């Protein structure tokens, strides 16, 4: 399968943005972060969207942004951690790209996101929230074409694996 886009999905802190930027650079493709595109379009932060309008409003906006992004080709797209929760998003990703699910151990995720206070779903006890959300979403990434555990790998190793598996 030769991909028109590479779509990175996975829980927060699994490396979607870091890997996505490096992969796009390596391929000479455009990098798109769906969360950043949504914030730019709405002229506000995701935290504020959650706080003011709630998660369901945010998820509807997220679906529209993702659909708009995936119209184009030759991109590496890092999606928000919960973008996979909507069936329409999963279908859009599969139709428009090679979907790579990045995963990591709960301990690594906690280490990576512990200093980021802008994540609305992690308010409260960080360790408890990460474990709870991982359990809730454990099968949410199963639709991806491939899964890569980023816990023990460098960014370059992950990029090489994606290029190999996407046959680019």
Number of C-alpha atoms within 10 A of each C-alpha: 9 11 17 18 25 29 25 28 29 26 26 24 23 26 23 26 22 12 23 26 20 17 24 20 13 13 14 12 16 17 19 21 19 23 19 16 15 21 17 11 11 12 10 12 15 19 17 14 20 17 12 11 10 12 16 11 12 18 19 12 15 23 21 12 17 24 16 11 17 23 10 12 15 17 23 30 27 26 25 22 18 18 23 23 13 14 12 12 18 19 12 15 26 16 13 19 24 24 25 24 23 24 22 20 15 17 12 16 21 19 12 14 17 14 8 9 10 13 13 14 15 18 10 9 8 14 15 12 15 20 15 12 14 16 11 10 17 11 9 21 23 13 16 20 15 15 19 16 14 22 16 11 12 11 17 13 12 21 20 14 13 22 15 10 16 20 11 11
